[in-house]
Each structure stands twice: as C-alpha cells, then as structure tokens.
Amino acid sequence: MKKKVLIVDDTPINRDLLVSMLQSEGYELLEAESAEEARRVIEEHDPDLVLLDVLMPEVDGFTFCKEIKKNTQDRFLPVILVTALNDRESRIHGLDCGADDFLSKPVDRLELLIKVRNMLKIRELNESLISEMVFAGQVQENLFFANNQLGPKDCMHYQPCCRVGGDFLEVWEDGGARWAVMADATGHGPSAALIAAASKALLERNSKSPKDLLTKLNLKLCNLLEPCEAAYYVTAICLKIEHDQLTYANAGHPPAYLKDVQGIKSLTSQAIPLGIRKNVTYDEQKLDFIAPGLLFTYSDGLLDVAGEKEIMTLLQDIKEPAETCQRFISLLKVRATKDDVSFLALTL
C-alpha cells in the first residue's frame, strides 16, 4: 500500500515544487492550501506524514502542528515543518508545538527525500509497537479478570494509564474464607506490567495467612528483581474474610476501608513494599465486623482523582459495592489521572 504524504501550503507553486520532488518515490501525494482543508484531508485520507508550511494565513503552521498532535495522540502522525524561519527561537517553538523535524527553504531535494523516508520508517515502527501494545493490553486485561471469584454484588475496575498497566487484583475462596490481593508495581507501561504479571504468577494461594502470603511473595520478588539495575518494587495488600472477622497485611499499599454499622475503619500499615529487602516478615491485624458491610481497596492512582478524605466521604453514603464502583468510575471520567487505577468493592 502506498504511503500517503500530505503537503500543506497556501502557495500553489510551493506545493507543486514538493510534489515534483516526491512524485517519483511512489507516494500518494495529497494537497491542502489551508489548515481547514488539511483537517478534512487528514480525517478522510489518514495520511502517514504531513509536510507543513509555517507561514500561512489564518492558522499558521506552528498552531496547526500543535492541533494535529493533540488530535492524534492515539497514533503517531509525523509532521515536518517547512520554513524559511531558521532562527533558534523559531525552531524551539516548532519543537514545543510537536514538530518531528524541519526542512529549510529553499528545500533541498535530497534532504527532503531522506527526511520523508526516515519519518515514514519511524511511523511504521511506531504503528508496529502500538499494535503489540494493544495486543499485550488485551492479554493483560484477560489475565487481570481471569479466575477472580467475585460474588454477585461485588465489583472491580481496572483502568491502565497506558496500553498496559502495573496493577493486579486477585480474589478467591479457600476453605470457607474469602481472600483478596491488590498490588501495584512501581512505574508504568511494559516494565510495570511484566512485574505485575510475575507477581500474580508467584502468588501462593494456599498460604496460611495474609502475612505469610506477603512474606513469601516478597522473597520471590526480591530474587526476581535483584539483578535489575533499576529500583523496582510492588506495593500490596492482602485481605482474608472469615466469618465476621477480617485479617489483613499491608506492604506499603494505600489503606483499604472496612465499612459496617459501626462506621468506617482505615486499614493502614507502615511496612515497606515487596521486592526491596529479603529479611522482612510482614505483620497482620485482625478486625471484627458486623454484617452487612463493605470492603474497599484500591491502587494509588485513585488518589490522583480523590484524596483519602474524599474517598471516605463517598464511602459513608454508599451501601452497595456496585454503587461504589459507579461513583468512582464517574469521577474518572471528569478528573485526569497519570497513573493506573484499580479498585475492588466486596460485600461482607
């Protein structure tokens, strides 16, 4: 399939010159004389590259470049600014607007061909990477929700900030007790996702207690991450619900909340995260509760959306787990976050 190159310039002779230089390269050449026309061409033809003149009436190239980059955040559409402005300030301004490269007027044909060819290769590599990340995200989401034994009134939510994320949740039953683990690997993207997947795989569901589970997982993660030069770690909270008692251990994770007729209790801990030091034994605490109740745990990305006081205030007025998830999902739609966000609400 031919690569599509869009040439945007208000002067016909300038467009004709670029077309004549590129027509022997086998590209499909598209033209636009203004930003308004270019918007339509981009929407209808999805070009692979934009050659954009800087000095245009109404909307200049700097402004339109910024607009293109804003509207194509989910894919990489390279923009080469074609300009007679060769001073340092103009170049810096162009980079600040998202330009990927520059061509100086008068345009040198060999320079044009090389830069167009290189940018198209970069776009192709970027598309391949995005495709791989989309697939990885789908696999991770399936893994994230796989085998979780949620009750009919329980709910969970997972929203990575990138294509893949570093959070994971695990919910299961064993011997009449319900278990839940929420974990968050440091960082974002593929490295965090791999550590989260490893943590999920290394989890020992047959552990005797929450502190036993976290202590064993910590040792395994220390052995796994020890050769890494970067400082990776995992925060986690493990909860066990048995009859009218909750047992929990927390490894540097944000506090979970237990709500019943007696009020709301915060399940905090000062323990260090997993994967930092081997000789750590995690403590656990026990709390009695009066059913019916609600248990809510989350990753720290939610704190970008709502602070601990707001979370507690929202929980005070909520009776059902499904309602809990809907409240926080509504917040995510109107408040920005730069981190992965996961949360879990269980009935007691």
Residue, then its C-alpha position, 0 to 999 in steps of 0.5 A: m500500500k502506498k504511503k500517503v504524504l500530505i503537503v500543506d501550503d497556501t502557495p500553489i507553486n510551493r506545493d507543486l515544487l514538493v510534489s515534483m520532488l516526491q512524485s517519483e518515490g511512489y507516494e500518494l501525494l495529497e494537497a491542502e492550501s489551508a489548515e481547514e482543508a488539511r483537517r478534512v484531508i487528514e480525517e478522510h485520507d489518514p495520511d502517514l506524514v504531513l509536510l507543513d508550511v509555517l507561514m500561512p494565513e489564518v492558522d499558521g503552521f506552528t498552531f496547526c502542528k500543535e492541533i494535529k498532535k493533540n488530535t492524534q495522540d492515539r497514533f503517531l502522525p509525523v509532521i515536518l515543518v517547512t520554513a524559511l524561519n531558521d532562527r533558534e527561537s523559531r525552531i524551539h517553538g516548532l519543537d514545543c508545538g510537536a514538530d518531528d523535524f524541519l526542512s529549510k527553504p529553499v528545500d533541498r531535494l535530497e534532504l527532503l527525500i531522506k527526511v520523508r523516508n526516515m519519518l515514514k520508517i519511524r511511523e511504521l515502527n511506531e504503528s508496529l509497537i502500538s499494535e503489540m501494545v494493544f495486543a499485550g493490553q488485551v492479554q493483560e486485561n484477560l489475565f487481570f479478570a481471569n479466575n477472580q471469584l467475585g460474588p454477585k454484588d461485588c465489583m472491580h475496575y481496572q483502568p491502565c494509564c497506558r496500553v498496559g498497566g502495573d496493577f493486579l487484583e486477585v480474589w478467591e475462596d479457600g476453605g470457607a474464607r474469602w481472600a483478596v490481593m491488590a498490588d501495584a508495581t512501581g512505574h508504568g507501561p511494559s516494565a510495570a506490567l511484566i512485574a505485575a504479571a510475575s507477581k500474580a504468577l508467584l502468588e501462593r494461594n494456599s498460604k496460611s495467612p495474609k502475612d505469610l502470603l506477603t512474606k513469601l511473595n516478597l522473597k520471590l520478588c526480591n530474587l526476581l528483581e535483584p539483578c535489575e539495575a533499576a529500583y523496582y518494587v510492588t506495593a500490596i495488600c492482602l485481605k482474608i474474610e472469615h466469618d465476621q472477622l477480617t485479617y489483613a497485611n499491608a506492604g506499603h499499599p494505600p489503606a483499604y476501608l472496612k465499612d459496617v454499622q459501626g462506621i468506617k475503619s482505615l486499614t493502614s500499615q507502615a511496612i515497606p513494599l515487596g521486592i526491596r529487602k529479603n529479611v522482612t516478615y510482614d505483620e497482620q491485624k485482625l478486625d471484627f465486623i458486623a454484617p452487612g458491610l463493605l470492603f474497599t481497596y484500591s491502587d494509588g492512582l485513585l488518589d490522583v482523582a480523590g484524596e483519602k478524605e474524599i474517598m471516605t466521604l463517598l464511602q459513608d453514603i454508599k451501601e452497595p459495592a456496585e454503587t461504589c464502583q459507579r461513583f468512582i468510575s464517574l469521577l474518572k471520567v471528569r478528573a485526569t489521572k497519570d497513573d493506573v487505577s484499580f479498585l475492588a468493592l466486596t460485600l461482607 
